[in-house]
Amino acid sequence: MEKNNLMTIILGVLVLVAAVQAFQLSGLGDKIEEGSVSASSSVTAKATTSNTAKRSGATLPSSLDNLPNMVGGC
């Protein structure tokens, strides 16, 4: 098989996959607008805040006290 033919086939498959994903994304957007989509998870996680940790007797490093202020850049 020639190199150009192989590249054309690969490109065609990629375009086809992209078209299918665009169609699925469009359908998902419609469902979200209608409100017929619900999200669920089988994994439950318990969030631990610094206040909860302080009430339970756990101590956090002082470097975590200003953690929200650290986000945002260099």
N, CA, C, O and CB atoms as a CASP TS submission, in Angstrom:
PFRMAT TS
TARGET T0000
AUTHOR 0000-0000-0000
METHOD Language model
MODEL 1
PARENT N/A
ATOM      1  N   MET     1       0.841  -1.174   0.000  1.00  0.00           N
ATOM      2  CA  MET     1       0.000   0.000   0.000  1.00  0.00           C
ATOM      3  C   MET     1       0.886   1.237   0.000  1.00  0.00           C
ATOM      4  O   MET     1       1.880   1.308   0.723  1.00  0.00           O
ATOM      5  CB  MET     1      -0.957  -0.002   1.212  1.00  0.00           C
ATOM      6  N   GLU     2       0.524   2.174  -0.792  1.00  0.00           N
ATOM      7  CA  GLU     2       1.305   3.405  -0.880  1.00  0.00           C
ATOM      8  C   GLU     2       1.148   4.254   0.371  1.00  0.00           C
ATOM      9  O   GLU     2       0.133   4.179   1.062  1.00  0.00           O
ATOM     10  CB  GLU     2       0.892   4.205  -2.106  1.00  0.00           C
ATOM     11  N   LYS     3       2.142   5.046   0.649  1.00  0.00           N
ATOM     12  CA  LYS     3       2.131   5.888   1.835  1.00  0.00           C
ATOM     13  C   LYS     3       0.994   6.906   1.783  1.00  0.00           C
ATOM     14  O   LYS     3       0.356   7.172   2.801  1.00  0.00           O
ATOM     15  CB  LYS     3       3.468   6.602   1.985  1.00  0.00           C
ATOM     16  N   ASN     4       0.738   7.473   0.613  1.00  0.00           N
ATOM     17  CA  ASN     4      -0.326   8.472   0.473  1.00  0.00           C
ATOM     18  C   ASN     4      -1.705   7.850   0.709  1.00  0.00           C
ATOM     19  O   ASN     4      -2.575   8.477   1.313  1.00  0.00           O
ATOM     20  CB  ASN     4      -0.272   9.117  -0.924  1.00  0.00           C
ATOM     21  N   ASN     5      -1.901   6.630   0.239  1.00  0.00           N
ATOM     22  CA  ASN     5      -3.184   5.970   0.447  1.00  0.00           C
ATOM     23  C   ASN     5      -3.409   5.695   1.934  1.00  0.00           C
ATOM     24  O   ASN     5      -4.515   5.878   2.441  1.00  0.00           O
ATOM     25  CB  ASN     5      -3.253   4.660  -0.357  1.00  0.00           C
ATOM     26  N   LEU     6      -2.375   5.263   2.618  1.00  0.00           N
ATOM     27  CA  LEU     6      -2.476   4.991   4.043  1.00  0.00           C
ATOM     28  C   LEU     6      -2.811   6.270   4.817  1.00  0.00           C
ATOM     29  O   LEU     6      -3.659   6.257   5.709  1.00  0.00           O
ATOM     30  CB  LEU     6      -1.167   4.376   4.563  1.00  0.00           C
ATOM     31  N   MET     7      -2.153   7.352   4.477  1.00  0.00           N
ATOM     32  CA  MET     7      -2.415   8.636   5.134  1.00  0.00           C
ATOM     33  C   MET     7      -3.847   9.097   4.870  1.00  0.00           C
ATOM     34  O   MET     7      -4.491   9.646   5.764  1.00  0.00           O
ATOM     35  CB  MET     7      -1.416   9.706   4.649  1.00  0.00           C
ATOM     36  N   THR     8      -4.348   8.883   3.670  1.00  0.00           N
ATOM     37  CA  THR     8      -5.718   9.272   3.321  1.00  0.00           C
ATOM     38  C   THR     8      -6.722   8.459   4.127  1.00  0.00           C
ATOM     39  O   THR     8      -7.723   8.999   4.599  1.00  0.00           O
ATOM     40  CB  THR     8      -5.970   9.085   1.810  1.00  0.00           C
ATOM     41  N   ILE     9      -6.464   7.169   4.288  1.00  0.00           N
ATOM     42  CA  ILE     9      -7.363   6.317   5.066  1.00  0.00           C
ATOM     43  C   ILE     9      -7.367   6.738   6.532  1.00  0.00           C
ATOM     44  O   ILE     9      -8.428   6.812   7.152  1.00  0.00           O
ATOM     45  CB  ILE     9      -6.953   4.840   4.937  1.00  0.00           C
ATOM     46  N   ILE    10      -6.204   7.009   7.083  1.00  0.00           N
ATOM     47  CA  ILE    10      -6.103   7.437   8.478  1.00  0.00           C
ATOM     48  C   ILE    10      -6.816   8.776   8.671  1.00  0.00           C
ATOM     49  O   ILE    10      -7.537   8.958   9.652  1.00  0.00           O
ATOM     50  CB  ILE    10      -4.619   7.547   8.910  1.00  0.00           C
ATOM     51  N   LEU    11      -6.622   9.689   7.763  1.00  0.00           N
ATOM     52  CA  LEU    11      -7.283  10.989   7.848  1.00  0.00           C
ATOM     53  C   LEU    11      -8.802  10.831   7.765  1.00  0.00           C
ATOM     54  O   LEU    11      -9.536  11.497   8.495  1.00  0.00           O
ATOM     55  CB  LEU    11      -6.782  11.921   6.730  1.00  0.00           C
ATOM     56  N   GLY    12      -9.272   9.959   6.886  1.00  0.00           N
ATOM     57  CA  GLY    12     -10.707   9.707   6.766  1.00  0.00           C
ATOM     58  C   GLY    12     -11.295   9.138   8.054  1.00  0.00           C
ATOM     59  O   GLY    12     -12.388   9.528   8.466  1.00  0.00           O
ATOM     60  N   VAL    13     -10.571   8.217   8.689  1.00  0.00           N
ATOM     61  CA  VAL    13     -11.042   7.633   9.945  1.00  0.00           C
ATOM     62  C   VAL    13     -11.102   8.698  11.034  1.00  0.00           C
ATOM     63  O   VAL    13     -12.056   8.740  11.810  1.00  0.00           O
ATOM     64  CB  VAL    13     -10.126   6.471  10.382  1.00  0.00           C
ATOM     65  N   LEU    14     -10.099   9.546  11.093  1.00  0.00           N
ATOM     66  CA  LEU    14     -10.089  10.608  12.094  1.00  0.00           C
ATOM     67  C   LEU    14     -11.242  11.585  11.891  1.00  0.00           C
ATOM     68  O   LEU    14     -11.872  12.007  12.860  1.00  0.00           O
ATOM     69  CB  LEU    14      -8.766  11.353  12.054  1.00  0.00           C
ATOM     70  N   VAL    15     -11.520  11.945  10.648  1.00  0.00           N
ATOM     71  CA  VAL    15     -12.637  12.849  10.358  1.00  0.00           C
ATOM     72  C   VAL    15     -13.958  12.187  10.736  1.00  0.00           C
ATOM     73  O   VAL    15     -14.850  12.843  11.275  1.00  0.00           O
ATOM     74  CB  VAL    15     -12.644  13.250   8.863  1.00  0.00           C
ATOM     75  N   LEU    16     -14.087  10.899  10.459  1.00  0.00           N
ATOM     76  CA  LEU    16     -15.303  10.167  10.808  1.00  0.00           C
ATOM     77  C   LEU    16     -15.501  10.122  12.319  1.00  0.00           C
ATOM     78  O   LEU    16     -16.612  10.330  12.806  1.00  0.00           O
ATOM     79  CB  LEU    16     -15.253   8.745  10.241  1.00  0.00           C
ATOM     80  N   VAL    17     -14.444   9.855  13.052  1.00  0.00           N
ATOM     81  CA  VAL    17     -14.527   9.825  14.518  1.00  0.00           C
ATOM     82  C   VAL    17     -14.898  11.207  15.051  1.00  0.00           C
ATOM     83  O   VAL    17     -15.712  11.314  15.969  1.00  0.00           O
ATOM     84  CB  VAL    17     -13.183   9.353  15.135  1.00  0.00           C
ATOM     85  N   ALA    18     -14.322  12.250  14.497  1.00  0.00           N
ATOM     86  CA  ALA    18     -14.634  13.611  14.930  1.00  0.00           C
ATOM     87  C   ALA    18     -16.099  13.945  14.655  1.00  0.00           C
ATOM     88  O   ALA    18     -16.743  14.603  15.472  1.00  0.00           O
ATOM     89  CB  ALA    18     -13.718  14.623  14.223  1.00  0.00           C
ATOM     90  N   ALA    19     -16.627  13.505  13.529  1.00  0.00           N
ATOM     91  CA  ALA    19     -18.031  13.761  13.199  1.00  0.00           C
ATOM     92  C   ALA    19     -18.955  13.037  14.173  1.00  0.00           C
ATOM     93  O   ALA    19     -19.957  13.600  14.614  1.00  0.00           O
ATOM     94  CB  ALA    19     -18.335  13.323  11.756  1.00  0.00           C
ATOM     95  N   VAL    20     -18.627  11.808  14.505  1.00  0.00           N
ATOM     96  CA  VAL    20     -19.447  11.045  15.456  1.00  0.00           C
ATOM     97  C   VAL    20     -19.429  11.717  16.828  1.00  0.00           C
ATOM     98  O   VAL    20     -20.470  11.825  17.477  1.00  0.00           O
ATOM     99  CB  VAL    20     -18.940   9.584  15.567  1.00  0.00           C
ATOM    100  N   GLN    21     -18.269  12.164  17.271  1.00  0.00           N
ATOM    101  CA  GLN    21     -18.172  12.819  18.562  1.00  0.00           C
ATOM    102  C   GLN    21     -18.921  14.143  18.579  1.00  0.00           C
ATOM    103  O   GLN    21     -19.537  14.488  19.588  1.00  0.00           O
ATOM    104  CB  GLN    21     -16.723  13.040  18.926  1.00  0.00           C
ATOM    105  N   ALA    22     -18.880  14.889  17.482  1.00  0.00           N
ATOM    106  CA  ALA    22     -19.622  16.145  17.395  1.00  0.00           C
ATOM    107  C   ALA    22     -21.120  15.886  17.491  1.00  0.00           C
ATOM    108  O   ALA    22     -21.843  16.634  18.150  1.00  0.00           O
ATOM    109  CB  ALA    22     -19.290  16.881  16.086  1.00  0.00           C
ATOM    110  N   PHE    23     -21.582  14.830  16.835  1.00  0.00           N
ATOM    111  CA  PHE    23     -22.999  14.471  16.899  1.00  0.00           C
ATOM    112  C   PHE    23     -23.394  14.086  18.322  1.00  0.00           C
ATOM    113  O   PHE    23     -24.450  14.501  18.799  1.00  0.00           O
ATOM    114  CB  PHE    23     -23.307  13.317  15.931  1.00  0.00           C
ATOM    115  N   GLN    24     -22.570  13.304  19.001  1.00  0.00           N
ATOM    116  CA  GLN    24     -22.849  12.909  20.378  1.00  0.00           C
ATOM    117  C   GLN    24     -22.841  14.112  21.315  1.00  0.00           C
ATOM    118  O   GLN    24     -23.678  14.203  22.214  1.00  0.00           O
ATOM    119  CB  GLN    24     -21.830  11.875  20.847  1.00  0.00           C
ATOM    120  N   LEU    25     -21.914  15.023  21.114  1.00  0.00           N
ATOM    121  CA  LEU    25     -21.828  16.212  21.945  1.00  0.00           C
ATOM    122  C   LEU    25     -23.049  17.101  21.747  1.00  0.00           C
ATOM    123  O   LEU    25     -23.558  17.686  22.703  1.00  0.00           O
ATOM    124  CB  LEU    25     -20.552  16.989  21.632  1.00  0.00           C
ATOM    125  N   SER    26     -23.513  17.199  20.521  1.00  0.00           N
ATOM    126  CA  SER    26     -24.708  17.983  20.242  1.00  0.00           C
ATOM    127  C   SER    26     -25.914  17.384  20.953  1.00  0.00           C
ATOM    128  O   SER    26     -26.715  18.113  21.538  1.00  0.00           O
ATOM    129  CB  SER    26     -24.962  18.060  18.731  1.00  0.00           C
ATOM    130  N   GLY    27     -26.047  16.067  20.907  1.00  0.00           N
ATOM    131  CA  GLY    27     -27.145  15.404  21.592  1.00  0.00           C
ATOM    132  C   GLY    27     -27.069  15.591  23.094  1.00  0.00           C
ATOM    133  O   GLY    27     -28.098  15.772  23.745  1.00  0.00           O
ATOM    134  N   LEU    28     -25.886  15.551  23.651  1.00  0.00           N
ATOM    135  CA  LEU    28     -25.707  15.756  25.084  1.00  0.00           C
ATOM    136  C   LEU    28     -26.085  17.183  25.467  1.00  0.00           C
ATOM    137  O   LEU    28     -26.712  17.405  26.502  1.00  0.00           O
ATOM    138  CB  LEU    28     -24.256  15.457  25.498  1.00  0.00           C
ATOM    139  N   GLY    29     -25.703  18.151  24.631  1.00  0.00           N
ATOM    140  CA  GLY    29     -26.066  19.548  24.891  1.00  0.00           C
ATOM    141  C   GLY    29     -27.572  19.732  24.906  1.00  0.00           C
ATOM    142  O   GLY    29     -28.102  20.464  25.743  1.00  0.00           O
ATOM    143  N   ASP    30     -28.268  19.072  23.982  1.00  0.00           N
ATOM    144  CA  ASP    30     -29.728  19.156  23.949  1.00  0.00           C
ATOM    145  C   ASP    30     -30.337  18.565  25.213  1.00  0.00           C
ATOM    146  O   ASP    30     -31.278  19.128  25.773  1.00  0.00           O
ATOM    147  CB  ASP    30     -30.279  18.437  22.713  1.00  0.00           C
ATOM    148  N   LYS    31     -29.806  17.433  25.664  1.00  0.00           N
ATOM    149  CA  LYS    31     -30.328  16.798  26.878  1.00  0.00           C
ATOM    150  C   LYS    31     -30.089  17.675  28.103  1.00  0.00           C
ATOM    151  O   LYS    31     -30.932  17.730  28.998  1.00  0.00           O
ATOM    152  CB  LYS    31     -29.680  15.422  27.083  1.00  0.00           C
ATOM    153  N   ILE    32     -28.964  18.351  28.151  1.00  0.00           N
ATOM    154  CA  ILE    32     -28.672  19.228  29.278  1.00  0.00           C
ATOM    155  C   ILE    32     -29.643  20.401  29.291  1.00  0.00           C
ATOM    156  O   ILE    32     -30.136  20.783  30.352  1.00  0.00           O
ATOM    157  CB  ILE    32     -27.217  19.733  29.216  1.00  0.00           C
ATOM    158  N   GLU    33     -29.926  20.979  28.118  1.00  0.00           N
ATOM    159  CA  GLU    33     -30.873  22.087  28.035  1.00  0.00           C
ATOM    160  C   GLU    33     -32.268  21.655  28.469  1.00  0.00           C
ATOM    161  O   GLU    33     -32.987  22.428  29.102  1.00  0.00           O
ATOM    162  CB  GLU    33     -30.916  22.643  26.615  1.00  0.00           C
ATOM    163  N   GLU    34     -32.657  20.425  28.133  1.00  0.00           N
ATOM    164  CA  GLU    34     -33.969  19.914  28.521  1.00  0.00           C
ATOM    165  C   GLU    34     -34.021  19.554  29.997  1.00  0.00           C
ATOM    166  O   GLU    34     -35.103  19.476  30.579  1.00  0.00           O
ATOM    167  CB  GLU    34     -34.327  18.701  27.683  1.00  0.00           C
ATOM    168  N   GLY    35     -32.871  19.336  30.601  1.00  0.00           N
ATOM    169  CA  GLY    35     -32.818  18.950  31.996  1.00  0.00           C
ATOM    170  C   GLY    35     -33.035  17.470  32.210  1.00  0.00           C
ATOM    171  O   GLY    35     -33.377  17.053  33.316  1.00  0.00           O
ATOM    172  N   SER    36     -32.847  16.669  31.183  1.00  0.00           N
ATOM    173  CA  SER    36     -33.079  15.240  31.316  1.00  0.00           C
ATOM    174  C   SER    36     -31.810  14.452  31.598  1.00  0.00           C
ATOM    175  O   SER    36     -31.796  13.229  31.458  1.00  0.00           O
ATOM    176  CB  SER    36     -33.723  14.717  30.076  1.00  0.00           C
ATOM    177  N   VAL    37     -30.742  15.143  31.995  1.00  0.00           N
ATOM    178  CA  VAL    37     -29.483  14.471  32.315  1.00  0.00           C
ATOM    179  C   VAL    37     -29.259  14.582  33.810  1.00  0.00           C
ATOM    180  O   VAL    37     -29.382  15.660  34.390  1.00  0.00           O
ATOM    181  CB  VAL    37     -28.284  15.083  31.519  1.00  0.00           C
ATOM    182  N   SER    38     -28.932  13.469  34.421  1.00  0.00           N
ATOM    183  CA  SER    38     -28.590  13.498  35.835  1.00  0.00           C
ATOM    184  C   SER    38     -27.235  12.843  36.008  1.00  0.00           C
ATOM    185  O   SER    38     -26.925  11.842  35.362  1.00  0.00           O
ATOM    186  CB  SER    38     -29.671  12.786  36.697  1.00  0.00           C
ATOM    187  N   ALA    39     -26.443  13.410  36.873  1.00  0.00           N
ATOM    188  CA  ALA    39     -25.108  12.879  37.120  1.00  0.00           C
ATOM    189  C   ALA    39     -25.112  12.147  38.445  1.00  0.00           C
ATOM    190  O   ALA    39     -25.707  12.605  39.421  1.00  0.00           O
ATOM    191  CB  ALA    39     -24.043  14.003  37.115  1.00  0.00           C
ATOM    192  N   SER    40     -24.455  11.026  38.471  1.00  0.00           N
ATOM    193  CA  SER    40     -24.344  10.278  39.715  1.00  0.00           C
ATOM    194  C   SER    40     -22.997   9.599  39.764  1.00  0.00           C
ATOM    195  O   SER    40     -22.328   9.425  38.745  1.00  0.00           O
ATOM    196  CB  SER    40     -25.481   9.248  39.852  1.00  0.00           C
ATOM    197  N   SER    41     -22.616   9.223  40.951  1.00  0.00           N
ATOM    198  CA  SER    41     -21.341   8.558  41.132  1.00  0.00           C
ATOM    199  C   SER    41     -21.511   7.466  42.172  1.00  0.00           C
ATOM    200  O   SER    41     -22.221   7.640  43.163  1.00  0.00           O
ATOM    201  CB  SER    41     -20.236   9.562  41.550  1.00  0.00           C
ATOM    202  N   SER    42     -20.863   6.356  41.941  1.00  0.00           N
ATOM    203  CA  SER    42     -20.935   5.277  42.913  1.00  0.00           C
ATOM    204  C   SER    42     -19.892   5.441  44.009  1.00  0.00           C
ATOM    205  O   SER    42     -19.908   4.714  45.002  1.00  0.00           O
ATOM    206  CB  SER    42     -20.757   3.939  42.224  1.00  0.00           C
ATOM    207  N   VAL    43     -18.989   6.392  43.830  1.00  0.00           N
ATOM    208  CA  VAL    43     -17.943   6.638  44.812  1.00  0.00           C
ATOM    209  C   VAL    43     -18.344   7.840  45.643  1.00  0.00           C
ATOM    210  O   VAL    43     -18.682   8.890  45.095  1.00  0.00           O
ATOM    211  CB  VAL    43     -16.562   6.864  44.130  1.00  0.00           C
ATOM    212  N   THR    44     -18.311   7.701  46.937  1.00  0.00           N
ATOM    213  CA  THR    44     -18.617   8.821  47.814  1.00  0.00           C
ATOM    214  C   THR    44     -17.339   9.242  48.514  1.00  0.00           C
ATOM    215  O   THR    44     -16.548   8.412  48.963  1.00  0.00           O
ATOM    216  CB  THR    44     -19.722   8.452  48.843  1.00  0.00           C
ATOM    217  N   ALA    45     -17.160  10.521  48.593  1.00  0.00           N
ATOM    218  CA  ALA    45     -15.971  11.059  49.246  1.00  0.00           C
ATOM    219  C   ALA    45     -16.410  12.063  50.291  1.00  0.00           C
ATOM    220  O   ALA    45     -17.348  12.830  50.071  1.00  0.00           O
ATOM    221  CB  ALA    45     -15.004  11.712  48.218  1.00  0.00           C
ATOM    222  N   LYS    46     -15.753  12.060  51.392  1.00  0.00           N
ATOM    223  CA  LYS    46     -16.059  12.996  52.464  1.00  0.00           C
ATOM    224  C   LYS    46     -15.055  14.131  52.400  1.00  0.00           C
ATOM    225  O   LYS    46     -13.849  13.922  52.526  1.00  0.00           O
ATOM    226  CB  LYS    46     -16.032  12.297  53.858  1.00  0.00           C
ATOM    227  N   ALA    47     -15.570  15.327  52.202  1.00  0.00           N
ATOM    228  CA  ALA    47     -14.701  16.495  52.123  1.00  0.00           C
ATOM    229  C   ALA    47     -14.265  16.890  53.523  1.00  0.00           C
ATOM    230  O   ALA    47     -15.062  16.886  54.461  1.00  0.00           O
ATOM    231  CB  ALA    47     -15.415  17.674  51.418  1.00  0.00           C
ATOM    232  N   THR    48     -13.007  17.225  53.649  1.00  0.00           N
ATOM    233  CA  THR    48     -12.478  17.650  54.936  1.00  0.00           C
ATOM    234  C   THR    48     -11.983  19.071  54.798  1.00  0.00           C
ATOM    235  O   THR    48     -11.044  19.339  54.049  1.00  0.00           O
ATOM    236  CB  THR    48     -11.346  16.708  55.425  1.00  0.00           C
ATOM    237  N   THR    49     -12.600  19.968  55.506  1.00  0.00           N
ATOM    238  CA  THR    49     -12.154  21.357  55.492  1.00  0.00           C
ATOM    239  C   THR    49     -11.271  21.601  56.697  1.00  0.00           C
ATOM    240  O   THR    49     -11.186  20.767  57.599  1.00  0.00           O
ATOM    241  CB  THR    49     -13.355  22.335  55.486  1.00  0.00           C
ATOM    242  N   SER    50     -10.624  22.730  56.706  1.00  0.00           N
ATOM    243  CA  SER    50      -9.738  23.030  57.826  1.00  0.00           C
ATOM    244  C   SER    50     -10.543  23.184  59.114  1.00  0.00           C
ATOM    245  O   SER    50     -10.050  22.836  60.187  1.00  0.00           O
ATOM    246  CB  SER    50      -8.924  24.309  57.546  1.00  0.00           C
ATOM    247  N   ASN    51     -11.778  23.701  59.030  1.00  0.00           N
ATOM    248  CA  ASN    51     -12.609  23.827  60.231  1.00  0.00           C
ATOM    249  C   ASN    51     -12.975  22.456  60.777  1.00  0.00           C
ATOM    250  O   ASN    51     -12.941  22.242  61.989  1.00  0.00           O
ATOM    251  CB  ASN    51     -13.884  24.632  59.926  1.00  0.00           C
ATOM    252  N   THR    52     -13.317  21.543  59.911  1.00  0.00           N
ATOM    253  CA  THR    52     -13.649  20.184  60.347  1.00  0.00           C
ATOM    254  C   THR    52     -12.432  19.527  60.972  1.00  0.00           C
ATOM    255  O   THR    52     -12.539  18.854  61.997  1.00  0.00           O
ATOM    256  CB  THR    52     -14.167  19.337  59.165  1.00  0.00           C
ATOM    257  N   ALA    53     -11.287  19.723  60.360  1.00  0.00           N
ATOM    258  CA  ALA    53     -10.066  19.126  60.892  1.00  0.00           C
ATOM    259  C   ALA    53      -9.729  19.711  62.254  1.00  0.00           C
ATOM    260  O   ALA    53      -9.275  18.987  63.140  1.00  0.00           O
ATOM    261  CB  ALA    53      -8.899  19.336  59.924  1.00  0.00           C
ATOM    262  N   LYS    54      -9.945  21.011  62.436  1.00  0.00           N
ATOM    263  CA  LYS    54      -9.643  21.638  63.719  1.00  0.00           C
ATOM    264  C   LYS    54     -10.592  21.146  64.802  1.00  0.00           C
ATOM    265  O   LYS    54     -10.187  20.956  65.949  1.00  0.00           O
ATOM    266  CB  LYS    54      -9.721  23.161  63.601  1.00  0.00           C
ATOM    267  N   ARG    55     -11.868  20.938  64.436  1.00  0.00           N
ATOM    268  CA  ARG    55     -12.833  20.454  65.417  1.00  0.00           C
ATOM    269  C   ARG    55     -12.529  19.020  65.837  1.00  0.00           C
ATOM    270  O   ARG    55     -12.790  18.635  66.977  1.00  0.00           O
ATOM    271  CB  ARG    55     -14.248  20.544  64.855  1.00  0.00           C
ATOM    272  N   SER    56     -11.978  18.232  64.919  1.00  0.00           N
ATOM    273  CA  SER    56     -11.719  16.829  65.249  1.00  0.00           C
ATOM    274  C   SER    56     -10.380  16.641  65.961  1.00  0.00           C
ATOM    275  O   SER    56     -10.055  15.529  66.376  1.00  0.00           O
ATOM    276  CB  SER    56     -11.749  15.984  63.985  1.00  0.00           C
ATOM    277  N   GLY    57      -9.614  17.693  66.106  1.00  0.00           N
ATOM    278  CA  GLY    57      -8.350  17.588  66.801  1.00  0.00           C
ATOM    279  C   GLY    57      -7.160  17.408  65.869  1.00  0.00           C
ATOM    280  O   GLY    57      -6.018  17.410  66.328  1.00  0.00           O
ATOM    281  N   ALA    58      -7.401  17.254  64.579  1.00  0.00           N
ATOM    282  CA  ALA    58      -6.307  17.099  63.631  1.00  0.00           C
ATOM    283  C   ALA    58      -5.667  18.462  63.384  1.00  0.00           C
ATOM    284  O   ALA    58      -6.342  19.492  63.401  1.00  0.00           O
ATOM    285  CB  ALA    58      -6.806  16.470  62.299  1.00  0.00           C
ATOM    286  N   THR    59      -4.375  18.450  63.159  1.00  0.00           N
ATOM    287  CA  THR    59      -3.686  19.711  62.878  1.00  0.00           C
ATOM    288  C   THR    59      -3.175  19.694  61.451  1.00  0.00           C
ATOM    289  O   THR    59      -2.676  18.680  60.964  1.00  0.00           O
ATOM    290  CB  THR    59      -2.521  19.947  63.872  1.00  0.00           C
ATOM    291  N   LEU    60      -3.306  20.822  60.797  1.00  0.00           N
ATOM    292  CA  LEU    60      -2.825  20.990  59.429  1.00  0.00           C
ATOM    293  C   LEU    60      -1.580  21.856  59.441  1.00  0.00           C
ATOM    294  O   LEU    60      -1.425  22.706  60.318  1.00  0.00           O
ATOM    295  CB  LEU    60      -3.916  21.612  58.523  1.00  0.00           C
ATOM    296  N   PRO    61      -0.702  21.653  58.491  1.00  0.00           N
ATOM    297  CA  PRO    61       0.472  22.525  58.405  1.00  0.00           C
ATOM    298  C   PRO    61       0.043  23.965  58.150  1.00  0.00           C
ATOM    299  O   PRO    61      -0.961  24.208  57.479  1.00  0.00           O
ATOM    300  CB  PRO    61       1.427  22.046  57.290  1.00  0.00           C
ATOM    301  N   SER    62       0.787  24.901  58.673  1.00  0.00           N
ATOM    302  CA  SER    62       0.435  26.311  58.507  1.00  0.00           C
ATOM    303  C   SER    62       0.532  26.746  57.044  1.00  0.00           C
ATOM    304  O   SER    62      -0.078  27.744  56.661  1.00  0.00           O
ATOM    305  CB  SER    62       1.342  27.186  59.372  1.00  0.00           C
ATOM    306  N   SER    63       1.283  26.021  56.230  1.00  0.00           N
ATOM    307  CA  SER    63       1.393  26.381  54.818  1.00  0.00           C
ATOM    308  C   SER    63       0.074  26.192  54.075  1.00  0.00           C
ATOM    309  O   SER    63      -0.102  26.756  52.995  1.00  0.00           O
ATOM    310  CB  SER    63       2.480  25.554  54.153  1.00  0.00           C
ATOM    311  N   LEU    64      -0.859  25.411  54.626  1.00  0.00           N
ATOM    312  CA  LEU    64      -2.149  25.192  53.981  1.00  0.00           C
ATOM    313  C   LEU    64      -3.191  26.236  54.371  1.00  0.00           C
ATOM    314  O   LEU    64      -4.287  26.240  53.810  1.00  0.00           O
ATOM    315  CB  LEU    64      -2.661  23.817  54.321  1.00  0.00           C
ATOM    316  N   ASP    65      -2.882  27.111  55.309  1.00  0.00           N
ATOM    317  CA  ASP    65      -3.842  28.118  55.735  1.00  0.00           C
ATOM    318  C   ASP    65      -4.203  29.098  54.628  1.00  0.00           C
ATOM    319  O   ASP    65      -5.357  29.517  54.539  1.00  0.00           O
ATOM    320  CB  ASP    65      -3.300  28.869  56.913  1.00  0.00           C
ATOM    321  N   ASN    66      -3.252  29.473  53.784  1.00  0.00           N
ATOM    322  CA  ASN    66      -3.520  30.426  52.716  1.00  0.00           C
ATOM    323  C   ASN    66      -3.540  29.747  51.349  1.00  0.00           C
ATOM    324  O   ASN    66      -3.207  30.369  50.340  1.00  0.00           O
ATOM    325  CB  ASN    66      -2.479  31.535  52.730  1.00  0.00           C
ATOM    326  N   LEU    67      -3.927  28.484  51.313  1.00  0.00           N
ATOM    327  CA  LEU    67      -3.939  27.726  50.072  1.00  0.00           C
ATOM    328  C   LEU    67      -4.805  28.359  48.979  1.00  0.00           C
ATOM    329  O   LEU    67      -4.355  28.420  47.835  1.00  0.00           O
ATOM    330  CB  LEU    67      -4.418  26.334  50.344  1.00  0.00           C
ATOM    331  N   PRO    68      -6.025  28.834  49.269  1.00  0.00           N
ATOM    332  CA  PRO    68      -6.814  29.442  48.190  1.00  0.00           C
ATOM    333  C   PRO    68      -6.144  30.665  47.573  1.00  0.00           C
ATOM    334  O   PRO    68      -6.400  30.985  46.412  1.00  0.00           O
ATOM    335  CB  PRO    68      -8.174  29.831  48.709  1.00  0.00           C
ATOM    336  N   ASN    69      -5.305  31.342  48.318  1.00  0.00           N
ATOM    337  CA  ASN    69      -4.628  32.528  47.792  1.00  0.00           C
ATOM    338  C   ASN    69      -3.456  32.158  46.894  1.00  0.00           C
ATOM    339  O   ASN    69      -2.959  33.008  46.156  1.00  0.00           O
ATOM    340  CB  ASN    69      -4.142  33.407  48.933  1.00  0.00           C
ATOM    341  N   MET    70      -3.006  30.909  46.941  1.00  0.00           N
ATOM    342  CA  MET    70      -1.866  30.486  46.156  1.00  0.00           C
ATOM    343  C   MET    70      -2.223  30.200  44.706  1.00  0.00           C
ATOM    344  O   MET    70      -1.339  30.155  43.851  1.00  0.00           O
ATOM    345  CB  MET    70      -1.252  29.272  46.772  1.00  0.00           C
ATOM    346  N   VAL    71      -3.484  30.011  44.420  1.00  0.00           N
ATOM    347  CA  VAL    71      -3.901  29.641  43.077  1.00  0.00           C
ATOM    348  C   VAL    71      -3.940  30.889  42.223  1.00  0.00           C
ATOM    349  O   VAL    71      -4.416  31.931  42.675  1.00  0.00           O
ATOM    350  CB  VAL    71      -5.279  28.933  43.089  1.00  0.00           C
ATOM    351  N   GLY    72      -3.450  30.806  40.995  1.00  0.00           N
ATOM    352  CA  GLY    72      -3.618  31.939  40.104  1.00  0.00           C
ATOM    353  C   GLY    72      -2.403  32.374  39.323  1.00  0.00           C
ATOM    354  O   GLY    72      -2.522  33.267  38.484  1.00  0.00           O
ATOM    355  N   GLY    73      -1.272  31.810  39.544  1.00  0.00           N
ATOM    356  CA  GLY    73      -0.148  32.221  38.707  1.00  0.00           C
ATOM    357  C   GLY    73       1.182  32.079  39.398  1.00  0.00           C
ATOM    358  O   GLY    73       1.294  31.525  40.492  1.00  0.00           O
ATOM    359  N   CYS    74       2.188  32.597  38.725  1.00  0.00           N
ATOM    360  CA  CYS    74       3.551  32.439  39.227  1.00  0.00           C
ATOM    361  C   CYS    74       3.847  33.400  40.341  1.00  0.00           C
ATOM    362  O   CYS    74       4.955  33.400  40.879  1.00  0.00           O
ATOM    363  CB  CYS    74       4.550  32.629  38.119  1.00  0.00           C
TER
END
